Amino acid sequence: MTYVYTLYSEDGLHFYVGVTDDLRVRLTKHNAGEVPHTAKYRPWRVKTYLAFSDREQAYAFEAYLKSASGRAFAKKRL
């Protein structure tokens, strides 16, 4: 399975969208500061995740969530 996930910083001001095959390991890396883009806003919590059996669909959905309309969708519905 491939997971598309949204993280929210504990301050509630920042969110991050990503894709991974192992969500637990990836969250640990985000919170350990190993991901440069998210290091300064940690700690992070998983808000939502979706599992895809098709890797290409997962990456396409991640790209959508990173678009302007996808960000609006995520903030409103996820």
C-alpha positions in Angstrom: 0.0 0.0 0.0 1.0 3.6 -0.6 -0.2 6.3 1.7 -1.0 9.9 1.1 -1.0 11.8 4.3 -1.6 15.2 5.8 0.3 16.4 8.8 -0.5 19.3 11.1 2.0 21.0 13.3 1.0 21.1 17.0 0.8 24.9 16.8 -2.0 24.4 14.2 -0.6 26.9 11.8 1.2 24.6 9.3 0.3 21.5 7.4 2.2 19.2 5.1 1.1 16.7 2.4 3.2 13.7 1.6 3.3 10.2 0.2 5.0 7.1 1.7 5.0 3.3 1.8 5.5 3.3 5.6 3.6 6.0 7.4 5.0 5.3 10.9 8.6 5.5 9.8 7.9 8.7 7.8 6.2 10.4 10.7 9.2 9.5 12.9 11.5 11.1 10.4 9.4 14.3 10.3 9.4 14.6 14.1 13.1 13.8 14.3 13.9 16.7 12.0 15.2 14.5 9.2 13.0 16.1 6.6 14.3 19.7 5.9 10.9 21.1 4.8 9.2 20.1 8.1 12.0 20.3 10.6 11.3 23.8 12.0 7.6 23.3 12.6 7.7 20.1 14.5 6.2 18.2 16.3 3.8 16.9 13.7 0.6 14.8 14.0 -1.2 12.8 11.4 -4.5 14.5 10.5 -5.6 12.2 7.7 -4.2 9.4 5.6 -5.5 7.5 2.6 -4.2 4.1 1.5 -3.9 3.4 -2.3 -3.2 0.0 -3.8 -2.0 1.8 -7.0 1.2 3.8 -6.5 0.5 6.1 -9.5 -2.9 7.1 -8.2 -1.4 7.9 -4.8 1.2 10.2 -6.4 -1.5 11.8 -8.5 -3.7 12.5 -5.5 -0.7 13.9 -3.6 0.0 16.3 -6.5 -3.7 17.3 -6.4 -3.6 18.0 -2.7 -0.5 20.2 -3.2 -2.4 22.3 -5.9 -4.4 25.4 -4.9 -7.8 23.7 -5.3 -6.4 20.6 -3.5 -5.2 22.6 -0.6 -8.7 24.2 -0.3 -10.3 20.7 -0.5 -8.0 19.3 2.2 -8.6 22.2 4.6 -12.3 21.9 4.2 -12.8 18.2 4.1 -9.8 16.3 5.4 
